[in-house]
Amino acid sequence: MSTKPLSFQDVIMKLHQFWMDQGCVLWQPHNVQVGAGTGNPATLLAVLGPEPWRVGYVEPSVRPDDGRYGENPNRMQHYYQYQVILKPDPGNPQELFLASLEALGIDPRQHDIRFVEDNWESPALGAWGLGWEVWLDGQEITQFTYFQQAGGINLEPVSVEITYGLERIVLALQGKDAVWDIDWNEAITYGDVRLQPEIEHCRYYFEIADVDGLKQVYDIYEREYQRALAAGAVTPAYDYVLKCSHLFNVLDTRGAIGVTERAAYFRRMRDMTRSIARAYSEQRQSLEYPLLDKARVWAAPAPAAPQPATGPVPTAPADVLLEIGTEELPAGDLSDALDQLGALAPALFESLRLDHEGVVVMGTPRRLVIHARNVAPRQRDAEAWVKGPPAARAFDADGGPTQAAIGFARGKGVPVEALQVREMDGGQYVVALVREAGRPAIDVLAEALPGLIAALKFGKAMRWNDSGVAFSRPLRWIVALFGGQVIPFTYAGVASGNVTRGIRPLRSPEIALSDAASYFAALDAQGVILDVEARREAIRAAAAALAAQVGGTIPDDPALLDEVTNLVERPTALRGAFDAKYLTLPREVLVGVMRKHQRYFPVEDAQGCLLPYFIAVRNGDDAHLDVVIDGNEHVLRARFADADYFYSADIQKPLDDYLPRLGTLTFQERLGSMLDKSNRLIALVTPLGALIGGGGDDLAAARRAAALAKADLATQMVVEMTSLQGIMGRYYALQQGEPPAVAEAIFEHWLPRSAGDRLPQSAAGVLLALADRLDSLVGLFAAGLAPTASADPFALRRAALGVVQIVLERGIDLDLREAVARVAAAQPIEVSAAVQREVVDFIAGRLDVLLHDEGWAHDVIAAVLAEQGHNPARALQGVRELAAWVARDDWAPILDNYARCVRITRAEPRVYAVDPARFEDDAERVLYAAYQTAATALSAGGNVDAFLTAFAPLVPLIKRYFEAVLVNAEDEAVRHNRLGLLQAVGRLAEGRADLSELAGF
């Protein structure tokens, strides 16, 4: 007999009952608009301080820019969240959450429930945490976060935050295609009560809201916050922070917040929230933390104690198994951990003097595994000579041992007669041969394994309990076995044992183990593929087979394959389909949605055209796979509907019509809007084109492309998916009939976007790419926003590297000093000569890094960049040429004789003229004639090779010169003349290389 799915309000009541049974206070929504349940004081303020707290509540949440006028099946500006806070961590929050889903009728055997990395941060709230998005058959239904900081205050204890997306859960339960169709109760639908308000709010947020007026209201609210806080009214003050946050979101939706303005608003809201957090914390302290006596009800579990040995310790070689059981590790953290363990584990056994037959490291998102085969039952015995006191202090005049020798011998456990005297560290010292008997392997491993786990480092680590340990995600169990015996220790409040856990779809059953062999048998029975390479190949092969069934292939994407491999333990590939009508959307849009948002593999035909299919990978077996496929198809259908909505709206008007909107997007406060930046690009086409050497048609294409280059930033598609900037500009330009050269330049001016990205190829694209980056570098340096060692918010290092890469790849002879000067003239603020030099040096620094990465010798790079760092293409040519000369067999005398000319003159305060009439020796005359020949042979375009080719014939003449004449002659005129000749020889290298930077100079 089938059971009717829960209604929307039934789901709320079920969650209320479930979390009430877990001891939660049932709270109410806040009476101020918030963007998420986190903003309710029951979360953001209640997580502060030491008081325990458990709460559950529904929160109507408002995010204006998510509005779609009711046209998207599951995206809207107003929606409902169910918020849960567990403070402190109860020890099993994931299991509690999964049990709550079962209470709603979501069976983990029938669905694919996944924990996918989500590093949450709210700059406006000064808050951050680590956790996951929870996916139900590909649809995000929950955010699960270990709250680390709120209001700029580190949380002690850490709180677990669970935020359910109610509409998306009910969609899955009721099998509906759109939120508006779900049953609110038996009589009415969600759309009956929410659709009209949704449409009206979208009109207000996108079309009606008064930007100037709302900015004024924001300032008023900020002043009211200050008044309330100054009077000690903490909660009313916080309400005004929330109101400011909502107004910011409205202004952002209206496109009125630029890059720099965004940072300023965030700073204001963050400062307000931090002040509230401090005041609230002080207030709770003054009240003596009244909820502390509730700790008995809401207390964290007590740390586990190590299990005592219960069986015989192995006396023969046996396998060692360590399994670190975690909540789902992010894909990148899993790779990092396995790389680290691959180095740490063998080194550990070596340092412990434990012989073995090999160490293997394996892992999945929920377990890091070390398997050492046939480990010796005891350490190897060790002996070492240990240095003692100086011999003079160890023995008296008669050769008898002193108290120093006797004490040293006693401390090392050797007879004093066994001491010897040896020469060490430049003196005579007493030494003792100390022997250390090997200890049982199980004992030394029990001492060492906690340190091994602690040695793992992650880019972002989190705390979760009062152990103070930080790890990528919480540790929940540890298996540590030597043969059949548990290696006893405790780490992060978790005791080692002999019980592992199975896979999530089977409710993570606890499985008792007898030894390493039983562990691998148990995991194999669960379908877990521990070896990363084997798991990757299984996924690749299964995906390829499913694609082949519909006549397709999977585009090569190693990064996506690696990520998917690290997201699952038991992979089962599935193929879904989508409506072929979406294939009219740009390929990059479809692939971007599938790859970035869903981790799906697209399918293409033999011509490289997309087919209406995708391949996903379930974490689990093939039971109820039809349900999982249907869920994944639903979420992709909604995402493609969103993309289609954006695209259809965007192409209703030409790119030119988006330009006024750029005027509301601030590039930088002193440098103006994105429209101002766009106009500067137009103005820079001619002066920079003259430097680069572009032709008439190329300059015309560049000028038109410059006018439209930033227009797509104001389109809905790019606002939603910023990675499509330039890509959509190209599509929209072609759509409106722009020449292909213009459309391509619009796209290429963003290139390169990241390391390893392609570079612009068209002349117009190259010109705009350089102009755009140089404009940012010069303007932002002039505004005092040069990168620091720890911050580069405008990605200026990447911009400078892009300039270098483009110039090198195209072989452009570009003097950056002249280019920077021309860009400086176009800036709305003064760019001093000092700032211009700083920009040129900054770009040269990126060139320096690139040349080092390519493996050129440090001294060769330094020598050439000292003279040619302002011209990257010439500098690279110079590095290549100098490296070839340095490798010659006759290089040493060439450098030595050049160095003799420079070393003897570089301290001179001025440059001396050369008067041939003052020569007294033929060696002078011959060298001067050779110098003149060399100087004449050198053209302005000659590089290092030209210089050294011209200089090489001078080498024997320089040697003869120093043998024949005394440079520092007593006669000042003669001396200055001789120094002048050597200075002239040294200047032959100017503009090419400073050979004094070379080794051996």
Secondary structure, 3 states (H helix, E strand, C coil): CCCCCCCHHHHHHHHHHHHHHCCCEECCCCCCCECCHHHCHHHHCCCCCCCCEEEEEEEEEECHHHCCCCCCCCCCCEEEEEEEEEECCCCCHHHHHHHHHHHCCCCCCCCCEEEEEEEEEEHHHCEEEEEEEEEECCEEEEEEEEEEEECCEEEEEEEEEEEEEHHHHHHHHHCCCCHHHCECCCCCEHHHHHHHHHHHHHHHHHHHCCHHHHHHHHHHHHHHHHHHHHCCCHHHHHHHHHHHHHHHHHHHHCCCCCHHHHHHHHHHHHHHHHHHHHHHHHHHHHCCCHHHHHHHHHCCCCCCCCCCCCCCCCCCCEEEEEEEEECCCCHHHHHHHHHHHHHHHHHHHHHCCCCCCCEEEEEECCEEEEEEEEECCECCCEEEEEEEEEHHHHECCCCCECHHHHHHHHHHCCCHHHCEEEEECCEEEEEEEEEECCCEHHHHHHHHHHHHHHCCCCCCCECCCCCCCCECCCEEEEEEEECCEECCCEECCEEEECEEECCHHHCCCEEECCCHHHHHHHHHHCCCCCCHHHHHHHHHHHHHHHHHCCCCECCCCHHHHHHHHCCCCCEEEEEEECCHHHHHCCHHHHHHHHHHHCCCEEEECCCCCEEEEEEEEEECCCCCHHHHHHHHHHHHHHHHHHHHHHHHHHCCCCHHHHHHHHCCCEEECCCEEHHHHHHHHHHHHHHHHHHHCCCHHHHHHHHHHHHHCCHHHHCHHHHHCHHHCCHHHHHHHHHCCCCHHHHHHHHHCCCCCCCCCCCCCCHHHHHHHHHHHHHHHHHHHHCCCCCCCCCCCCCHHHHHHHHHHHHHHHCCCCCHHHHHHHHHHCCCCCCCHHHHHHHHHHHHHHHHHHHHHCCCCHHHHHHHHHHHCCCHHHHHHHHHHHHHHHCCCCHHHHHHHHHHHHHCCCCCCCCCCCCHHHCCCHHHHHHHHHHHHHHHHCCCCCCHHHHHHHHHHHHHHHHHHHHHCCCCCCCHHHHHHHHHHHHHHHHHHCCCCCHHHCCCC
